[in-house]
Amino acid sequence: MSERILSSSAALAEALQEEMRRDETIFILGEDLVSHAGIFGQFKGIPEQFPERIIDTPISETCIAGCGVGAALTGMRPFVDFHFSDFITCGMDEICNQAAKVRYMSGGQVKLPLVVWCPDGGGLRAAAQHSQSLEAWFVHMPGLKVVMPSEPRDVKGLIKAAIRDDNPVMFFQHKKLFAKEGPVPEDDYIIALGQAAVKRQGSDVSLLCYGSGYYLCLEAVEVLKQKQIDAEVVDLRTLKPLDMDTVAASIRKTHRAVTVHEACVTGGFGAELAARIQDELFDELDAPVKRVGAKNVPIPFSPTLEDFVLPSVDDVVEAVRSVTYR
């Protein structure tokens, strides 16, 4: 399959256009979509090609989420743009109390093919109400699937899988990664939900990451090489369903694990992952599982303070050294 270099924004736009050509039940709704093609350029070309299937809504996340749930129940496949993941709090009833439960409560009589797309993460000096990483909230909610890609190729493959899924999918993309470029396959490229990828082989420690944490790990790998530490990088890609088999295979090889994400350490997905590793792989561990994440405070507006609060390459390196004893 041939590849080209695309940004994550372009990869998303390409995947959406391919899916909308394939399935006329797919449509997009949210704020400022038509005039700006999305605030990150993620819908470029779609207003021109599908003018009646990209809908600008009032500034009401409750309304947007409710419309998405209702449309999915009636046979459509809505792609709901939440602008910033922070605004998801205004649609929590519709997502967590309705979308997540309706297939179960109907005994499987209805489907709910809904993608809730949530740009998340800090580093843009956008302050506490526009910089959060909230994926762990939705991992905790039965009935929802949770996806968090890193590279552009994963954005394309995973968004296509999410759109085709008959269950509600929370799809998080880090705002700083929209401009990241990388090879993206052409044509109908799909990555099954629940499939992690070992993106760098190593023997000394497993770095378990996703989203922006993946790029922190890649930088940390180069520093660790200088310290004669060979790190394996596992990009989880999907948090629920979780590919625990790939995680387990990596830990059986390295016998050490560090989880890396941008969300706050307390209650973050790294805590769930550490608990499962301890429960299922305790005898394979030669050191405690370490967690790297943001400090437990709201994201500051001050650039200096924001950089201090968010996890850094140095944090990853220090965590690895603490479990490899080097």
C-alpha positions in Angstrom: 0.0 0.0 0.0 1.5 3.3 -1.0 2.0 6.1 1.5 2.3 9.9 1.5 3.4 12.3 4.2 0.4 14.0 5.8 -0.3 15.9 9.0 -2.7 14.5 11.5 -5.3 17.1 10.4 -5.0 16.0 6.8 -5.1 12.4 7.7 -8.4 12.9 9.6 -9.9 15.0 6.8 -8.9 12.3 4.3 -10.4 9.5 6.3 -13.7 11.4 6.9 -14.0 12.2 3.2 -13.5 8.5 2.3 -16.0 7.3 4.8 -18.6 9.9 3.8 -18.3 8.9 0.2 -18.7 5.2 1.3 -21.7 5.7 3.6 -24.3 8.4 3.2 -25.5 8.0 6.7 -22.4 9.7 8.1 -22.6 13.4 8.9 -20.7 15.9 11.1 -22.1 18.3 13.6 -20.5 20.9 15.9 -19.5 24.5 16.2 -17.7 26.6 13.6 -17.3 23.7 11.2 -18.3 25.3 7.8 -16.7 28.7 8.0 -13.4 27.5 9.4 -13.4 23.8 8.3 -12.8 23.1 12.0 -10.5 25.1 14.2 -7.6 22.8 13.5 -8.3 22.4 9.8 -9.5 18.9 10.4 -12.5 19.2 8.1 -10.8 20.8 5.1 -12.6 20.0 1.9 -15.7 18.5 3.5 -18.0 21.6 3.4 -17.4 21.9 -0.3 -17.9 18.2 -1.0 -20.7 17.5 1.5 -22.4 20.8 2.2 -25.6 19.2 3.6 -23.7 16.7 5.8 -21.6 19.1 7.9 -23.8 21.1 10.2 -23.0 24.2 12.3 -24.8 24.1 15.6 -25.6 26.6 18.3 -23.1 26.9 21.1 -24.6 24.2 23.2 -22.7 21.1 23.9 -25.8 19.5 25.6 -27.7 20.1 22.3 -24.8 18.8 20.2 -24.4 15.6 22.2 -28.2 15.0 22.3 -28.6 15.4 18.6 -25.8 13.0 18.0 -27.3 10.3 20.3 -30.8 10.8 18.7 -29.4 10.6 15.2 -27.5 7.4 16.0 -30.6 5.8 17.4 -32.5 6.5 14.2 -29.9 4.9 11.9 -27.4 7.7 11.1 -23.7 7.6 11.9 -23.0 11.0 13.4 -19.5 12.4 14.0 -19.8 14.9 16.9 -17.1 17.6 17.1 -16.7 18.8 20.7 -14.3 21.6 19.8 -12.3 21.1 23.0 -12.5 18.0 25.2 -13.0 20.3 28.2 -16.5 21.1 27.0 -17.5 17.5 27.3 -18.7 18.2 30.8 -21.7 19.9 29.3 -22.7 16.7 27.5 -22.0 14.1 30.2 -25.7 13.0 30.7 -26.2 12.5 27.0 -22.9 10.6 26.6 -22.6 8.7 29.9 -26.2 8.2 31.0 -27.7 7.7 27.5 -25.3 6.7 24.8 -23.2 4.4 27.0 -26.2 2.5 28.3 -28.8 2.3 25.6 -27.6 -0.9 23.8 -27.4 -2.7 27.1 -30.8 -1.4 28.4 -32.5 -2.4 25.1 -31.1 -5.9 25.3 -29.1 -5.2 22.1 -32.2 -4.3 20.1 -30.7 -0.9 19.0 -27.3 0.2 17.9 -25.6 3.5 18.7 -22.9 4.2 16.1 -21.7 7.5 17.5 -18.2 9.1 17.4 -17.6 11.8 19.9 -14.4 13.6 18.7 -12.5 15.5 21.4 -9.4 17.6 20.9 -7.5 17.5 24.2 -4.3 18.2 25.9 -2.1 21.1 27.0 1.0 22.9 25.8 -0.8 25.6 23.8 -1.0 28.2 26.6 -4.8 27.8 26.6 -5.2 27.7 30.5 -7.1 25.4 32.7 -10.4 25.2 30.9 -9.0 24.4 27.4 -6.0 22.1 28.2 -7.3 19.0 30.0 -6.8 15.3 29.2 -9.9 13.6 30.3 -9.7 10.1 28.7 -9.7 8.2 32.0 -13.2 9.5 32.8 -14.6 7.6 29.8 -12.5 4.5 30.3 -14.3 4.2 33.6 -17.7 4.3 31.9 -19.0 0.9 30.7 -20.5 1.0 27.2 -18.0 3.5 25.7 -14.9 2.7 23.7 -12.0 5.1 24.0 -9.4 5.8 21.3 -6.3 8.0 21.5 -3.9 7.9 18.5 -0.5 9.5 18.2 0.8 9.3 14.6 -1.1 10.5 11.5 -1.3 6.9 10.1 -3.1 5.8 13.3 -5.4 8.8 13.1 -6.6 7.6 9.7 -6.8 3.9 10.5 -8.5 4.3 13.9 -11.1 7.0 12.9 -12.3 4.8 10.1 -12.7 1.9 12.5 -14.5 4.1 15.0 -17.0 5.4 12.5 -17.8 1.9 11.4 -18.3 0.6 14.9 -21.9 0.2 16.1 -21.0 1.4 19.6 -20.3 4.9 20.9 -16.6 5.8 20.6 -14.8 8.6 22.4 -12.0 9.7 20.0 -9.3 11.9 21.6 -6.7 13.8 19.6 -4.0 15.9 21.2 -4.2 19.5 19.9 -0.4 19.9 19.6 -0.3 16.8 17.3 -2.5 18.1 14.5 0.5 19.6 12.7 2.6 16.4 13.2 3.5 14.8 9.9 4.1 11.2 9.0 3.5 8.5 6.4 -0.2 7.7 5.9 -1.4 4.9 3.7 -3.7 5.6 0.8 -7.0 3.9 0.2 -9.1 2.1 2.7 -6.6 1.8 5.6 -8.2 0.6 8.9 -6.7 -0.3 12.3 -9.0 -2.5 14.4 -9.9 -1.0 17.8 -8.2 -2.7 20.6 -4.9 -3.3 18.8 -1.7 -1.8 20.3 1.6 -1.5 18.4 5.2 -2.0 19.5 6.8 0.9 17.7 10.3 0.4 19.0 11.8 -2.9 20.1 13.8 -2.9 23.4 15.0 -5.2 26.1 15.3 -3.3 29.3 12.0 -1.6 30.0 8.5 -1.2 28.4 7.3 2.4 27.9 3.5 2.1 27.7 2.1 5.2 26.2 -0.5 6.9 23.9 -1.2 10.3 22.3 1.4 12.9 23.2 3.1 10.5 25.6 4.3 8.5 22.6 6.4 11.4 21.4 7.8 12.0 24.9 8.9 8.3 24.9 10.6 8.6 21.5 12.7 11.5 22.8 13.4 9.7 26.1 14.6 6.7 24.1 17.4 8.7 22.6 18.5 10.0 26.0 18.3 6.5 27.5 20.5 5.1 24.7 23.3 7.2 26.0 22.9 5.6 29.4 23.0 2.1 27.9 19.3 1.5 28.5 17.3 -0.1 25.7 13.6 0.9 26.0 10.7 -0.7 24.2 7.9 1.7 23.1 4.3 0.3 23.1 1.7 2.7 21.7 -1.6 1.6 23.1 -3.7 3.5 20.6 -7.0 2.2 22.1 -7.5 2.4 25.8 -10.8 0.5 25.8 -10.8 -2.2 24.5 -7.2 -2.5 25.7 -4.7 -4.8 24.0 -3.4 -6.4 27.1 -1.8 -9.2 25.1 0.7 -6.9 23.5 1.4 -5.2 26.9 1.9 -8.6 28.5 4.3 -9.8 25.8 6.4 -6.7 26.1 6.6 -6.9 29.9 7.5 -10.6 29.7 10.5 -9.5 27.6 11.7 -6.5 29.6 10.3 -7.3 33.1 9.9 -3.5 33.8 7.2 -1.0 32.9 6.7 2.7 32.9 3.3 4.2 31.9 3.4 7.6 30.2 0.5 10.0 29.6 -0.2 13.7 29.8 -3.3 13.4 32.0 -2.9 13.9 35.8 -1.1 11.0 37.5 -3.9 10.6 40.1 -6.7 8.5 38.6 -5.1 8.6 35.2 -5.1 5.6 32.8 -1.6 4.7 34.0 -3.1 3.8 37.3 -5.5 1.3 35.7 -2.7 -0.1 33.6 -0.4 -0.5 36.6 -3.1 -2.3 38.5 -3.8 -4.7 35.7 0.0 -5.4 35.3 0.3 -6.1 39.0 -2.7 -8.3 39.0 -1.9 -10.3 35.8 1.9 -10.1 35.5 3.2 -9.7 39.0 5.7 -12.6 38.7 7.2 -11.1 35.5 8.1 -7.8 37.2 11.6 -7.1 38.4 10.7 -3.6 39.7 7.5 -1.7 40.6 5.5 -0.1 37.8 6.2 3.6 37.5 3.7 6.2 36.3 4.6 9.5 34.5 1.9 12.1 34.0 1.0 15.7 34.8 1.1 17.1 38.3 -2.2 17.2 40.1 -3.1 20.8 39.6 -5.2 22.7 37.0 -3.1 23.5 33.9 -1.7 27.0 34.3 -1.8 29.8 31.7 1.8 30.8 32.4 4.1 29.2 29.9 6.8 28.5 32.5 4.3 27.0 35.0 2.5 24.9 32.3 5.8 23.4 31.2 6.5 22.6 34.9 3.1 20.9 35.3 3.1 18.8 32.2 5.2 15.7 32.0 8.6 16.0 30.4 11.3 13.9 28.7 13.3 14.2 31.9 10.4 12.7 33.9 10.3 9.7 31.6 14.1 9.2 31.8 14.1 9.5 35.6 11.2 7.0 35.9 13.1 4.5 33.7 16.3 4.9 35.7 14.4 4.3 38.9 13.2 0.9 37.7 16.4 -0.1 35.9 18.6 1.0 38.8 20.9 2.9 36.5 
